[in-house]
Amino acid sequence: MKKTADAFKKMDGERRKKVLKLEVDYELATLYEAMLENNEAKKNECKRKLERLRQELIRLSN
């Protein structure tokens, strides 16, 4: 039973990593738009989200 639970957690973690990578791509595109618009508030918000996503990816990789 423990092996099944561990396998499920690993599978769930792999799915979450894929979703996080898509979210990172989206935030990078949003950051690029903010840079083109020279919108400091939007740039800072994107950077905060990217940092949160980065930390979650690191946590899932360990």
Residue, then its C-alpha position, 0 to 999 in steps of 0.5 A: m500500500k505504501k508503494t502505491a501511495d508513493a507512486f501516486k504522490k510522485m505522479d501528482g508531483e510530476r503533473r504539478k511540475k508540468v503545470l508550474k512550467l506552463e505558469v512560468d512561461y505565461e508569467l514570463a510573457t506577461l513580464y515581457e509585455a510589462m517591460l514593453e509598456n514600462n509598467e513597473a507595478k506589473k513588472n514587480e507583480c510578475k517578478r513576485k509570481l515568478e519567484r513563488l513559482r521558482q521556489e515551488l519548482i525547487r521544492l518539488s525537485n527535491 
